[in-house]
Amino acid sequence: VKPSHPARFLVVGGAGRTGRRVVDRLRASGHQAVVASRRAGRVGEAFDLSTASPELPIFDGHDGYVVSVEPPTDPVGAEALLHHGVAAAATAAARRDVPIVVVSQIYLTRPGALPGMEDITRSRARGERAVRESGARYGIIRPGWLHDDPTPGARVEQGDTGDGRTSREMVADACVHILLHRGPFGVTFELFDDTSPVEWPTALRALVPDADPRPAT
Ligand SMILES: NC(=O)c1ccc[n+]([C@@H]2O[C@H](COP(=O)([O-])OP(=O)(O)OC[C@H]3O[C@@H](n4cnc5c(N)ncnc54)[C@H](OP(=O)(O)O)[C@@H]3O)[C@@H](O)[C@H]2O)c1
C-alpha cells in the first residue's frame, strides 16, 4: 500500500551496504530517499559528513535522517566522522525538528575489549552522546558484526553486554521501522541475529528510554 503523503528521507551512507537497504525499503514503501555520498553523481548528492555543519542546505526539506557511515581507520578521520559529523547531523535534525536514526556499534561502553579499535569506539561513543544531547528525536542502533547472509530473525538488547552477528537486512528493518512508525525515540539498543522473526512494534516498544542527558531547567 502506497502512503497517501510520501515522506522524504536523507540517508547518509545510503550507497553503503546497510544504507542502500534502508533506501530500498523506504522507496518500496512509497517514500523518497535521498542518498548522501562522498561520490557525487549517479548515486545521490555529494556530501562528506566528516566536514559537515548543521546549517548545510542538504539537511533541509526532509522528514528524517538515517546515518550509516563506515569510518576511516585513522583516529583523526574517525573522530571527524563519527563524533563531529554525527553531532552535526543530530544538531541539524534538532533545529529542523526531524528525527534521526544512527547506526552505531556494540562495545561502545567497553572499548578496552576491542584492542586496536579503541579510537573508533571512543569516537563513536562521543558521537552517540552528542546525539543524545542534541535535543533531536533519535534512535541509536548498535549492531553486532555485520553480514549479508539470510537470517530468520533478530533480537533486541540494551546495556551493551552482548556479542554476536547481525544481518544488515535487520539493521535496515529497524531503521525504517523507527522512521516510518515515528519512534520509539530517545532509545539506544543492540541488535543481534536470532532464530525467530522479530516483532518490531513489540520489541521496540519494550525498550527502556535513555536517561535525559540534559539537566532539568
Ligand atoms: N562491519 C561490521 O561488522 C560493523 C559492526 C557494527 C557496526 N558497523 C557500522 O555499521 C554501519 C554500516 O556498516 P556497513 O558495513 O553497511 O557500511 P558500508 O557498506 O561500509 O558503507 C558505509 C558508507 O559510509 C559512507 N561514508 C564513509 N565516510 C563518509 C563520509 N565522510 N561522509 C559520508 N558518507 C561516508 C560511505 O559512503 P560513500 O563511499 O558513498 O561516501 C559508505 O557507503 C557503519 O557505521 C559501520 O561502521 C559495522
The ligand as an ORCA input file, in Angstrom:
! r2SCAN-3c Opt
* xyz 0 1
  N      31.362     -4.188      9.806
  C      30.845     -4.509     10.975
  O      30.917     -5.659     11.437
  C      30.136     -3.448     11.782
  C      29.713     -3.763     13.066
  C      28.955     -2.812     13.778
  C      28.672     -1.587     13.217
  N      29.146     -1.286     11.952
  C      28.744      0.006     11.401
  O      27.510     -0.164     10.738
  C      27.372      0.845      9.708
  C      27.039      0.189      8.402
  O      28.102     -0.651      8.011
  P      28.200     -1.200      6.505
  O      29.226     -2.288      6.525
  O      26.852     -1.493      5.981
  O      28.760      0.082      5.789
  P      29.499      0.206      4.360
  O      28.911     -0.725      3.372
  O      30.972      0.151      4.575
  O      29.052      1.680      3.930
  C      29.394      2.733      4.722
  C      29.138      4.017      3.976
  O      29.781      5.049      4.730
  C      29.846      6.130      3.863
  N      30.819      7.114      4.324
  C      32.067      6.894      4.790
  N      32.666      8.068      5.080
  C      31.739      9.032      4.809
  C      31.756     10.444      4.899
  N      32.840     11.109      5.338
  N      30.664     11.138      4.547
  C      29.568     10.493      4.084
  N      29.492      9.140      3.966
  C      30.578      8.434      4.320
  C      30.278      5.519      2.525
  O      29.647      6.244      1.542
  P      30.404      6.790      0.215
  O      31.621      5.941     -0.003
  O      29.347      6.638     -0.815
  O      30.719      8.203      0.538
  C      29.709      4.104      2.581
  O      28.685      3.913      1.641
  C      28.681      1.610      9.728
  O      28.542      2.713     10.602
  C      29.639      0.608     10.344
  O      30.768      1.236     10.897
  C      29.848     -2.192     11.240
*
